[in-house]
Amino acid sequence: MHAKTLVTTLDLSSVEELPSAQQKIYVLSVAHMSINDVTADRIETLHDINNFQTSKRLSFPITINNTNDVNDGNCPPPIILNRLIDALRSGNHKLILRKWKQGARWWNLNMNHADTSSSSTTNDNSNINNTLSMAKAEVAGYRLAKLAMSHHSQQHKRKICAHVPDVLYFSHDENNTEGAPWALFSYFGDCTEGLDEDGNEERNIDINIENNSTLKWDLKNAISVAKTSQSSSLQHNHLVECKHYPSTMTKIRHEFGFDEPHPRHGRVPIDECSDYAHMILRDVVLPVQFSFFEWSSSSSSSSSLQPSVNDMEWKHSLCALAVDSQTSKSFQYQDMIAVYRHAQQRLSAAKKNATVGDERMDALLQMMYECVSALEHEWDGHDGRHPPPLPAVICHMDLQPQNLTFWHDRHGNDNGNINVHVSKHCSVASVVDFEEAAYADPRFEVLLICRKVLANLEQAEGLWKSYSSSVKLQTTWDVGPIEPWLRLETVHSLFTLLLQANNLLGGGRNPWETKPDLWGKIDRERRRLVRMGWSFCG
């Protein structure tokens, strides 16, 4: 087996930057693709894409591992090129380019992964490593979620399932350590794009590809294969894009006892959030988690249940999302307590170094010590002082409307009126933005829906009961009660807010609120803990 590196060049007819607070995202319209040989001294420079907007050209290296028998012109192109060709066809010649610029996630309280220091060089290196760590994790999230969603669709013969964009190329897949990370994804936009009024295809699916390399493939065959791979919108033209949930979010909502402002994206209104949450559970959470449950319980002889991916790629993906990047250990309830202990140390150190005393902070720090101690004893009545065990899964951690697109069944509404939203005829079309993703206890995903999507305890208990029943029916496993998880998430929120209020994020995500608003949030979270039974928080 011989390996050879080629350069793929995309000539762009247009570049559109999409709004994004955390990363850089572009829609690329591709006019022409060429494949060329490349000299070894040019490979590293190909990862630098800083000028693609002005040059309207994007070049990147691809490695072909088996080049023994590709010079007769009859062999199909490698998988990476086939996927790229298919993505260009199904996306109407469009791709998504994502460039990462920050690194902060929910599980580490939105802090950067490493502490900052007084050295600017150390800070620069730390920021680069944090951003790369986050990029690898998000790419892994996309890959594992797509694998799980595809597996569930095939196993259960589902004709329509939520689409997860395909990672076509990642700049740091081949152990590259230079430059800022970026990736190419398949495009999944307006589901009516390229269709006429009757839902018939109007797309120009011919792809202009030029192969100038010394390796010869049957590209015509690749294109014809791509043409026969119908996209979801063409298979199901009774489905139309639904923008109801993203366009009706409210900026202030009464949730878990108090009015809560959400100045950035908002939240699903109270009278609709339960329907929304159950749709997310049905279309995204359970399909992904049930695939992982099947993989975890299948024997080596049950090859049909094993993920169809290279073992090393699978392990690397899990490691990128895990507590320990060397062992792929998943995030569990007790691991979060260790995160909170670390946050306590940071807050205590900041208090000692403060030039002005703050009685409010003194009282809150004492309360937080008691909260963490209480979390450590939440499961004292259970075996092993831990929640009932469930296999780890890929968790998205942010299944809000801004990270999803939706279908609406035009045949489901009265008289076919697609302007009237009927929740039972709405479903998830695609899932994006895996920057919060983690390899974790599956209850973390449902917990965040209960706490961030739903608005009160009755709704949360209803969703938790539905989830528990579904898991029990599928596996016989016990999910356990919701209350310890709700207290964990509230403590988690308090630590995040306290770190933000004390400017201790280490370069991570800045708050959207002002300092007075943050202190108001802190007080409401404290009072929620009192309502959950922790009277010492009063």
Protein Blocks (a to p, Z undefined) as FASTA:
>chain_A
ZZdddddddddfbdcddddfkbccdddddfbdcdddddfklmmmmmpcklmmmnopacdd
dddfblmlmmnopaccdfklmmmmmmmmmnnopacddddfbdcdfkloopafbdcdfblk
lmmmmmmmmmmmmmmmmmmmmmmmmmmmmmmmmmnopabdcdddddfbdfklnopaghjd
dddddddddfkgoiafkopafbdfbdcdddfbfbdcdfklmmmmmmmmccfklmmmmbcc
dfklmmmccfbdceehiacddfknopadfklmmmmmmmmmmmmmmmmmmmmmmmmmpcfk
lmmlpccddfklmmmmmmmmmmblmlopacdfklmmmmmmmmmmmmmmmmmmpcbdcfkl
mmmmmmmmmmmmmmmmmmmmpghiiacdddddddeklacfklcccdddfklpghhiakbc
cfklgccfbdchjllgccddfklmmmmmmmmmmmbfklmmmmmmmmmmmmmmmnopaebj
fklmmmmmmmmmmmmmmmmmnopnnopacdfbdfklmmmmmmmmmmmmmmnopaklZZ
